[in-house]
Each structure stands twice: as C-alpha cells, then as structure tokens.
Amino acid sequence: MPYEIVVNGRAHTVEEDGQTPLLWILRDMLHLTGTKYGCGIAQCGACTVHVDGQAMRSCSLPLEAAVGSQIVTIEAVAGVEADAVRAAWVERDVPQCGFCQSGQIMSAVALLRLIPAPTDDDIDQAMSGNICRCATYNRIRAAIHDAARTVSA
C-alpha cells in the first residue's frame, strides 16, 4: 500500500509496509542519512527527528503513523533556534565522534522551541533520551544554555 509522507517540506509516496520504521524510510529510501541508527529501540536518541515540531525517535515510529505529519530531519532543521544550537555546538566544541550529534541537535532545538530559557533540570529531562558515547554531556548542557541566551537576545 502506498503511503504519502511529508519530509523536509516535500511530499513523498512510499510503497512499503506500514509498520516499517520511519528511520529506514528516511535513510534507505529518501537517502537522508543524517538521521542515525543507534539502538533500534528508541533508547539512544541518534534517530531523533521532528514530527509536527516534537522530537521523536524515528526507529520506533511506524511509517503509517507518520502519514499526515510534517517530518523534519537534521538536513532541513532551520530557524533561529537551530542556528543558535549549531553555533553553540561549534563554539563549545561539543562533538567528538559525532555519531549522536544529529539526534542531540534535534532534541536541543525542540527543547528551545518549547522552553526558550531552560534550566539545567529542563535540559537534563529533555536530553535524557539522547546518549553520547563520548560523554560530552556537560558541553551539551553549556551549549544549550548558550543557544538559549542567543535566542532570547
């Protein structure tokens, strides 16, 4: 059965089983490889995308559940929050291996859109589903605070 999904502002018709995880549609069919496969059980956050503005794990979201939603991947996330997060990530030298970074950035952008001036607790809660193998959590939190100051300036 064909499914129509909107990814990064473009409509795509996908002929796949409706239970296929969105992650595989993004990576294998649409060739949007910035969204990473990490654990496959929605525990690591590497596959985070925005679905109607909310950070969601694409490895556990069935294709059929994505129909009718606006999906945004790391390749197209934009806006003042995204720009501020990217700049803060570079300034704070957040990435090491870089594997988790697209998921981290997508979660951070979603957080700042929801809570423009987050506390440490807000950040810890919003980012708790994102695992960083290199343990740059302190730099991630500092970068989010920096981005929040930029957004509110």
N, C-alpha and C positions, 0 to 999 in steps of 0.2 A: 504494500500500500504506500503510495507517495505521501510524504509529509512536507508541508511548507513551513520553513522557519526563517526568521529574520536575524541575521548575524551581521553586526557592524554596519547596520543600515541597509543591507542588501538582502533581498528575498532569495531563498534557495529552495529548490524542490529536491527532496532527498527520498530515494527509494531504498529503504532499509527497514528492518524490523523495528517496531515502535519501542521495544524495550532496549534497543541499543543505547548505551550511554552516550550522552551528548559529546563527551570528550573525544570519542572515536570519530564522530561525525566531523567535529572541528578539525582534528588532526589529520585523519586519513582521507576524508572526502573533500573538505574545504581547504586543506593544506595550511591551516592556521596553527603552526607548530609552537607558537609562543606559550600556549597553554600546555603544561607538562603533565605527564602521567607519573604519579609518585607511588601511591599505595593501592588505588583502586577501590578503597572502602571509605572514602570521604574523611579520612583522619589526618592527612598531612597538609592539605591546602594547596598543593602545587597546581591543581587543576582549576583553581578559582576563576570564575568569570562573573560578570554581572548579568543577572536575569531580571529585567524590569527594575534595574537600579540596585538590586540586592546582591551581595556577594553570595555565590552558591558554588558548590563543588560539582563540576561537570562530570566527574567519573561516576556519580551515583544518580544523576538526573537523566531519566529515560528521554529519548528523542520525543516521544509523544507528549510528554509533559512540557516540552519547550515550545510547542506549537502555540502561536498567538502571543508570544512574549518577544520582547526586544532583548537580544543577547549581544553583549559587548565583550570582546576579548582584549587581551593586552595590546594587540596590534592596533586597536582603534580607540582605546580609552582616552578621553580628552576632557578638557575643561581646566578651570583654574586649580582644582584640587589635584588632578592628575599631573599638571605641570609642576605644582609645588612639591608633590611627593617625589617625582623624578629628580628634581633639582636637589632636594634634601638627601635623597639616596646617594647621589654623586658626592655632594658636599661632605656627608658623614662617612663616605666610603663603606656603605653597608654591604654590598655583595662581596662574597669571597668566591665560592664555587659558582654561585649564580643560579643553581638549579631551582631553588624555591622562589626566586625573586619575582617572577610574574604573578604568582599567587599572593605573595606578600604585598606587592604594589596594589593589586586589585582589591585586596581586603582593606588596605590603608585608605585608598581612595573612597571606597564605600563608607568607611567609618567617618571620614572627614565630611562627606556629604550629609551624613546623619547627625554627627556631633562635631561642629566646626572647631570647638575648643575642648578636646577630650582631656580627661585626667589620665594619670597613669593607670588607674583601675579600668577606665573605659578602653584604653589601648590594650591592656592585658586581656580583657574579656574579648574584644573584637578580634584580636590577633591570636587567641589561644588555639584556634584550629589550624594554624599555619606553623609547620615545623621547619626549622632551619638546621640543617645538618652541621653547619659551621658555628652555630650558636651565637649569631650576631644580634641577639635579642635586645641588648642594651642600645646598640646603634640604631636598630629599627625603631625602638621607642623614642630615642632622641630625634631621629629623622622625622617621625610623625609629629612630634611637638614643634619642630622647626617648620614643617609644612603648614601646620595649623596657624602658626604666627604669620606666615606669608599669606595664607588665605584670608585671615582676618585683618590684615594691614590695609 
